[in-house]
Amino acid sequence: LLVAHGPADEIRAKAAQHDFRLTTVRQPGRRVSKLYGTFATPAAYVVDEEGVITARAIGLREIRDLIGAVG
């Protein structure tokens, strides 16, 4: 799941530009960013069934590596 902020058309364009094939949702008021305390962009987390963060990545290279690691 990709959580993004900003105009929907810009979010779609960036996801396409970086070939992210994930379900994408838009966060109003950066609610998710506030919840997880991360405002760096892009940032990614792997969250398990219990809601526990098991991995984190900041930046495109780390995110691509993380996506490759978790499949």
C-alpha positions in Angstrom: 0.0 0.0 0.0 1.4 3.4 -1.0 0.2 6.3 1.2 0.9 9.7 -0.4 0.0 13.3 0.0 -0.6 16.0 -2.6 -2.8 16.2 -5.7 -4.1 12.9 -7.0 -2.8 13.5 -10.5 0.8 14.1 -9.2 0.6 11.0 -7.0 -0.4 8.9 -10.0 2.3 10.4 -12.2 5.1 9.7 -9.6 3.9 6.2 -9.0 4.0 5.6 -12.8 7.4 7.3 -13.1 9.0 5.0 -10.5 7.0 1.9 -11.6 5.4 1.4 -8.2 2.6 -1.1 -8.8 0.9 -0.7 -5.4 -2.5 0.2 -4.3 -2.3 3.9 -3.6 -4.3 6.1 -1.2 -4.1 9.8 -0.5 -3.7 11.0 3.1 -5.4 14.2 3.9 -3.5 16.5 6.3 -0.6 14.0 6.4 -2.4 11.9 9.0 -0.4 8.8 8.4 2.9 10.7 8.5 1.9 12.2 11.9 0.9 8.7 13.2 4.3 7.2 12.3 6.3 10.3 13.0 8.0 10.4 9.6 7.9 13.4 7.3 10.8 12.4 5.0 9.6 11.5 1.5 9.6 9.0 0.2 9.4 6.7 3.2 8.1 3.1 3.4 7.3 0.7 6.1 6.5 -3.0 6.4 3.7 -3.4 9.0 2.8 -6.9 10.2 -0.7 -8.3 11.0 -0.4 -6.9 14.5 0.4 -3.4 13.3 4.0 -3.6 14.3 6.6 -2.0 12.0 9.0 -4.7 10.9 11.1 -2.8 8.4 11.6 0.8 7.3 13.1 2.5 4.2 13.8 6.2 3.4 14.5 7.2 -0.2 13.8 5.5 -3.5 16.8 3.2 -3.5 16.0 1.8 -0.1 12.3 1.5 -0.9 13.1 -0.5 -4.1 15.4 -2.8 -2.1 12.7 -3.2 0.5 10.0 -4.0 -2.0 12.3 -6.6 -3.6 13.1 -8.2 -0.2 9.4 -8.6 0.9 8.2 -9.5 -2.6 
